Amino acid sequence: MDWKTYVGEHALADFVPLEHEGARMLVRRGYEDAARLLVEYRTLPAVETLGGGREAHPVVVLPTGEKAVVRHYRRGGLVQRINQTRYFGGNRAFDELRATERARTGGVRTARILAAVERPRTVGYTARLATILIPGARDAAAWLHGAAADARLEMLRDAGRQLAAMHQAGVAHPDVHLRNLLVSDANGGVEVCLLDFDKARVHDGAVPRARRATDLRRLARSARKLKAEVGAEGWSALREGYGEGWPSGLELR
């Protein structure tokens, strides 16, 4: 598919296609000038970095005064020894934008994407994604450490609601883990935002129950690996928040 048709084909009405200095971009309306600066990159030096994934992500200040997190796509596994940043098929950044916006329009709290950028190279392309920083938020693994019991259950209920809404919107997340749940204190309570929809699959309808179970088991594995303080009561709260769509027979621990 020609990248300029991507917006219309996937109903991304809030985004416009732009080209700047050889880069192809899908940019949120109203942020066109800021996105051009992101391509020039050194024009916006990092004011801090955030840990996550395979490298720290730079945080830059936009002309609007907002802060944006810039994530460069990097390969994992054995292939990264010979190729860290080149991709040869599909539209990695644009596809993540599509999945994130599908979830967002389905009522899921997500990071607000500013721009998806792909730069063709002689062979393949490189990609990056810029999102508006959520101030004061922490990933769920860090947030759970030392959190009060009531707050922990409130957070897990909301995480369940967000995951249920994501699945109902037709988005299957291949990497649901605690560090991709961003927690912030808002409106007198706790709110969860879902991150990193890279490689997410967008279904025509709701996500099938077998795949829902796969995503939820991935979350439980991450909690065990990170030795997070969830417990039986916490998983029950997650299930309560998720509601009627919970996969039959699934027990998390």
C-alpha positions in Angstrom: 0.0 0.0 0.0 1.3 3.5 -0.9 2.0 5.2 2.5 0.0 8.3 1.5 -3.2 6.2 1.3 -2.6 4.7 4.7 -4.6 7.4 6.5 -7.7 6.9 4.5 -7.5 3.1 4.3 -7.3 2.8 8.1 -9.7 5.7 9.1 -7.0 7.8 10.7 -8.8 11.0 10.3 -6.8 12.8 13.0 -3.6 12.3 11.1 -2.1 13.8 7.9 0.7 12.3 5.7 3.8 14.6 5.3 7.3 14.3 3.9 10.3 16.1 5.3 14.0 15.6 4.5 13.3 12.2 3.0 11.2 10.9 5.9 7.6 9.8 5.6 5.3 10.8 8.4 1.8 10.4 9.7 1.3 13.4 12.0 -1.5 14.3 14.4 -3.3 17.4 13.0 -2.0 20.6 14.7 1.5 19.1 15.3 2.8 19.3 11.7 5.6 21.8 12.5 6.7 20.0 15.6 6.9 16.7 13.7 9.2 18.3 11.1 11.5 19.2 14.0 11.5 15.6 15.2 12.9 14.6 11.8 15.6 17.1 12.1 16.1 15.7 15.6 19.1 17.7 16.8 16.9 20.7 16.7 15.1 19.2 19.7 17.8 18.0 22.1 16.8 15.5 24.8 16.0 17.1 28.2 15.9 13.7 29.9 15.6 10.0 29.0 13.1 7.3 30.0 14.0 3.7 30.5 12.2 1.0 28.5 12.6 -1.6 25.9 16.1 -2.1 24.4 17.3 1.5 25.1 16.4 4.6 26.9 14.0 6.9 25.1 14.9 10.6 24.7 12.3 13.2 25.9 12.2 16.4 24.0 10.4 19.7 24.5 8.1 20.8 21.6 7.5 24.4 20.6 4.1 24.1 22.2 5.9 23.5 25.6 4.7 19.9 25.7 7.2 17.1 26.2 7.4 14.2 23.8 8.9 10.7 24.2 10.8 9.6 21.0 11.1 5.8 20.6 13.4 4.4 17.9 12.5 1.0 16.7 15.2 -1.6 17.3 15.4 -5.2 16.6 15.7 -7.9 19.2 17.0 -11.5 19.3 20.0 -12.8 17.4 19.3 -10.6 14.4 20.3 -7.4 16.3 23.9 -8.6 16.2 24.0 -7.8 12.5 21.0 -5.4 12.1 19.8 -3.2 14.9 17.5 -0.7 13.2 16.6 -1.6 9.6 13.3 -3.1 8.6 12.5 -4.6 5.2 8.7 -5.1 5.1 5.5 -3.6 6.2 5.1 -0.3 8.0 6.3 -0.8 11.6 5.6 2.7 12.9 2.4 3.3 10.9 1.0 -0.1 12.0 1.6 0.7 15.7 -0.1 4.1 15.2 -3.1 2.3 13.6 -3.4 -0.2 16.5 -3.0 2.5 19.2 -5.6 4.7 17.6 -8.1 1.7 17.2 -7.7 1.1 20.9 -7.9 4.8 21.8 -11.2 5.3 19.8 -12.5 2.2 21.6 -12.2 3.9 24.9 -8.7 2.7 26.0 -6.3 5.1 27.7 -3.2 5.1 25.6 -0.2 7.3 25.0 -1.2 10.1 22.6 0.8 9.7 19.5 2.2 12.8 17.9 3.8 11.3 14.9 4.9 8.0 13.3 8.0 8.4 11.2 9.6 6.0 8.6 12.8 7.0 6.7 13.6 4.9 3.6 17.2 3.8 3.3 19.2 2.4 0.4 18.1 -1.0 1.8 15.0 -1.1 4.0 13.9 1.7 6.3 14.3 2.9 9.9 11.4 4.1 12.1 10.5 6.0 15.2 7.3 7.0 17.1 6.8 10.2 19.1 4.2 10.3 21.9 3.1 13.0 24.3 4.7 12.5 27.7 2.3 11.6 30.5 3.8 13.6 33.4 4.2 11.9 36.8 3.3 8.5 35.5 5.2 5.3 36.4 5.1 1.8 35.0 3.0 -0.6 37.0 6.0 -2.7 38.1 7.6 0.3 39.8 4.2 1.7 41.0 3.2 -1.6 42.7 6.3 -1.6 44.9 5.2 -0.3 48.2 1.7 0.7 47.0 -1.1 0.6 49.6 -3.3 -2.5 49.4 -6.5 -0.5 48.5 -4.7 1.5 45.8 -3.1 -1.7 44.4 -6.6 -3.3 43.9 -8.0 -0.1 42.4 -5.1 0.0 39.9 -5.6 -3.6 38.9 -9.3 -3.2 38.4 -8.7 -0.3 36.1 -6.0 -2.3 34.3 -8.7 -5.0 33.8 -11.1 -2.4 32.4 -8.5 -1.1 29.9 -7.6 -4.5 28.7 -11.2 -5.5 28.2 -11.9 -2.3 26.2 -8.8 -3.0 24.1 -9.9 -6.5 23.3 -13.5 -5.4 22.6 -12.0 -2.8 20.2 -10.4 -5.6 18.3 -6.8 -5.1 19.4 -4.6 -8.0 20.5 -1.5 -6.8 22.3 1.5 -9.2 21.9 3.5 -7.8 24.8 1.1 -7.0 27.7 3.4 -6.8 30.7 3.6 -4.6 33.8 6.1 -2.2 32.3 3.7 -1.5 29.4 1.0 -0.4 31.9 1.6 3.2 32.9 0.0 4.3 36.2 -0.8 7.9 37.2 -2.8 9.5 40.1 -5.6 11.4 38.5 -9.0 12.8 39.5 -8.5 11.6 43.1 -7.9 8.0 42.0 -5.6 5.8 40.0 -5.6 5.5 36.2 -3.9 3.0 33.9 -2.7 3.8 30.4 -1.6 1.0 27.9 1.6 1.4 26.0 3.7 -0.1 23.2 1.3 -1.5 20.6 4.2 -2.6 18.4 3.3 -5.8 16.5 -0.3 -5.6 17.8 -2.9 -7.3 15.7 -6.1 -5.5 14.7 -9.1 -7.7 14.3 -12.3 -6.8 12.3 -14.4 -7.5 15.4 -13.6 -8.2 19.1 -10.5 -10.2 19.8 -11.2 -14.0 20.0 -11.3 -15.4 23.6 -8.3 -17.7 23.0 -6.2 -14.7 22.1 -7.5 -12.7 25.0 -6.3 -15.5 27.3 -2.8 -15.4 25.6 -2.5 -11.6 26.3 -3.6 -12.0 29.9 -1.3 -14.9 30.6 1.6 -12.8 29.3 0.7 -10.2 31.9 0.8 -12.8 34.7 4.2 -14.1 33.5 5.6 -10.6 33.6 4.4 -10.2 37.2 6.1 -13.4 38.2 9.3 -12.5 36.4 9.4 -9.0 38.0 8.3 -10.4 41.4 5.5 -7.9 41.5 3.2 -7.6 44.5 -0.1 -8.8 42.9 -1.3 -11.8 44.8 -4.6 -13.7 44.4 -6.7 -10.7 45.6 -5.0 -8.6 42.9 -5.7 -11.0 40.1 -9.3 -11.2 41.3 -9.5 -7.4 41.1 -8.1 -7.5 37.5 -10.7 -10.1 36.6 -13.5 -8.0 38.2 -12.4 -5.0 36.2 -12.3 -7.0 33.0 -15.8 -8.1 33.3 -18.0 -10.5 31.3 -15.5 -11.0 28.5 -13.0 -12.8 30.7 -11.9 -16.1 28.9 -13.6 -19.1 30.4 -11.5 -21.2 32.7 -8.6 -18.7 32.8 -7.0 -18.4 36.3 -4.1 -16.1 36.8 -1.6 -16.4 39.6 
